[in-house]
Amino acid sequence: MAQFFKPQKRNKSVSKTLRAQVSALDHQARAVIRGEGSKKQTRFIMGALPGEVIQYKTTGKHSGTLERILEPSADRRDAPCKYYDQCGGCDFQHVAESYQLGHKQQVVEELFQKFGVFDSATESLPWQAPLVSEPTRYRRRVRLATRWLGKEQKLLIGFREAQSHQIVAVDDCLVADESLLQAVNRLYPVLNTSSIATKLGHLEAIHTNKPVILLRITDSLPKDALQSLGSWQAEHNIDIWLQSENELTPLNNAGLPFDTSIDGDKLYFQPGDFLQVNGGINERMVQQAIDWLAPEKTQRVYDFFAGIGNFSIPLARRSKAVLAVEGVYRMAKQTLSNAEANGLNNLTSLSADLNDISASDLKDPADLWCLDPARPGAEGVMTLLEKLKPEQRPSRIVYVSCAPDTLARDLAIIAGLKSDKKSSDYRITKLCTVDMFPQTHHIETMVCLERAS
Ligand SMILES: C[S@@+](CC[C@H](N)C(=O)[O-])C[C@H]1O[C@@H](n2cnc3c(N)ncnc32)[C@H](O)[C@@H]1O
């Protein structure tokens, strides 16, 4: 019988060390290497800048890690954080903040062009000045990973390395409010025992009106562990909350309400609720949303993706009525009680999945829409907008986004709404980047759209 030659499956690509010049940055601030090797491949590498000649190691088909910078860019600066080389968190601090913001604006513009939101050959976007943040110590909330090293009987608390599950142990974080890591460092000796550490998933430190540490627990804690956490809480006056799969509870029922103020009103929340990480810039962002939407006392507003009412409450103060829509039932309830606590009775809160929303869920149409979705964007809301009759559509929309690609996708849908088949029913009247996450590649954008009357 003839034996056929059976080629062996090729091994995964072998890692190589190469040298190249960076041609651009992509939308995640990764350096782009074009035309690599005989196949003219494109590769993406974090940490390098356009124009730089670098030595890098290939890791996957299109990825690589930076080994050495052979010819640095004039735009490069020494990263201010001591953990920069290992930590996967602030991946864009090797350039000045003005460069970071300029790049972010360019990314948004390029994505809008790519998705057909506008045509740079015939029009320009009405960019406004970016909302600029404090470059460091701006976070009022951090989430830290944990791992118990059994052999060494030691708990690691820190951030994940880039593209890895390894944890970089940290005792400070340059972008976090100083009190956050200080609280975690103080709690560390209590956590650093196998009875707690082996059951710890991650932890979160938050500081608005007062500090709180939320411990994500994978199994119930023994009585002595709960006692030592309780004693620490009483001694340090820092609340501890325990989060298991189904429950979120304050330890020993500690904890008066947590709150944050916005526009002169108080927003109460519970650890675990969504909270904009950058408190300073959040206030300016909400103020700008109000300015751009310019609500009047006769107008109705929808606030989609409302969280605990960060935009809804200030909008309710200035309009006839607000309908706040939020997927997480607990937060939807919190928005309503926040309205009541601030003496507002013109806000209705609806808990609903905005991927699957219809006009009948919302009752009366609204003049103004505020949208602040998570990274997947607001495709369901775009479908709703498409289905509405032109006269039922809002006269103004403010879209706040933390993901420029889904923002561009959604705005392309709005740009496609053409009642007279020629020009779009909506035009972008203002947009800007919001410096919500300095030192990182993450991009926050605000866009205001107005309907042609
Ligand atoms: C970026 S946060 C904004 C929250 C709020 N606007 C604020 O400024 O604090 C996005 C919110 O959308 C909610 N969300 C995400 N997906 C949703 C969905 N499919 N339907 C309804 N709400 C959703 C999240 O629970 C979260 O509260």
Ligand as a Chemical Component Dictionary entry (heavy atoms), coordinates in Angstrom:
data_LIG
# 
_chem_comp.id                   LIG 
_chem_comp.type                 NON-POLYMER 
_chem_comp.pdbx_formal_charge   0 
_chem_comp.three_letter_code    LIG 
# 
loop_
_chem_comp_atom.comp_id 
_chem_comp_atom.atom_id 
_chem_comp_atom.alt_atom_id 
_chem_comp_atom.type_symbol 
_chem_comp_atom.charge 
_chem_comp_atom.model_Cartn_x 
_chem_comp_atom.model_Cartn_y 
_chem_comp_atom.model_Cartn_z 
_chem_comp_atom.pdbx_ordinal 
LIG C1  C1  C 0  -20.125 54.179 31.908 1  
LIG S1  S1  S 1  -21.342 53.761 33.090 2  
LIG C2  C2  C 0  -22.155 55.297 33.254 3  
LIG C3  C3  C 0  -23.007 55.471 34.472 4  
LIG C4  C4  C 0  -23.479 56.895 34.761 5  
LIG N1  N1  N 0  -23.968 57.561 33.578 6  
LIG C5  C5  C 0  -22.407 57.725 35.429 7  
LIG O1  O1  O 0  -21.958 58.722 34.835 8  
LIG O2  O2  O -1 -22.001 57.395 36.538 9  
LIG C6  C6  C 0  -22.404 52.775 32.156 10 
LIG C7  C7  C 0  -23.638 52.283 32.882 11 
LIG O3  O3  O 0  -24.421 51.548 31.943 12 
LIG C8  C8  C 0  -24.984 50.424 32.586 13 
LIG N2  N2  N 0  -25.231 49.443 31.508 14 
LIG C9  C9  C 0  -24.329 48.717 30.827 15 
LIG N3  N3  N 0  -24.928 47.948 29.903 16 
LIG C10 C10 C 0  -26.249 48.210 29.986 17 
LIG C11 C11 C 0  -27.387 47.728 29.293 18 
LIG N4  N4  N 0  -27.289 46.834 28.316 19 
LIG N5  N5  N 0  -28.594 48.218 29.638 20 
LIG C12 C12 C 0  -28.719 49.139 30.609 21 
LIG N6  N6  N 0  -27.666 49.634 31.311 22 
LIG C13 C13 C 0  -26.442 49.165 31.014 23 
LIG C14 C14 C 0  -23.949 50.012 33.592 24 
LIG O4  O4  O 0  -24.522 49.249 34.637 25 
LIG C15 C15 C 0  -23.400 51.356 34.063 26 
LIG O5  O5  O 0  -24.098 51.827 35.172 27 
# 
loop_
_chem_comp_bond.comp_id 
_chem_comp_bond.atom_id_1 
_chem_comp_bond.atom_id_2 
_chem_comp_bond.value_order 
_chem_comp_bond.pdbx_ordinal 
LIG C1  S1  SING 1  
LIG S1  C2  SING 2  
LIG S1  C6  SING 3  
LIG C2  C3  SING 4  
LIG C3  C4  SING 5  
LIG C4  N1  SING 6  
LIG C4  C5  SING 7  
LIG C5  O1  DOUB 8  
LIG C5  O2  SING 9  
LIG C6  C7  SING 10 
LIG C7  O3  SING 11 
LIG C7  C15 SING 12 
LIG O3  C8  SING 13 
LIG C8  N2  SING 14 
LIG C8  C14 SING 15 
LIG N2  C9  SING 16 
LIG N2  C13 SING 17 
LIG C9  N3  DOUB 18 
LIG N3  C10 SING 19 
LIG C10 C11 SING 20 
LIG C10 C13 DOUB 21 
LIG C11 N4  SING 22 
LIG C11 N5  DOUB 23 
LIG N5  C12 SING 24 
LIG C12 N6  DOUB 25 
LIG N6  C13 SING 26 
LIG C14 O4  SING 27 
LIG C14 C15 SING 28 
LIG C15 O5  SING 29 
# 
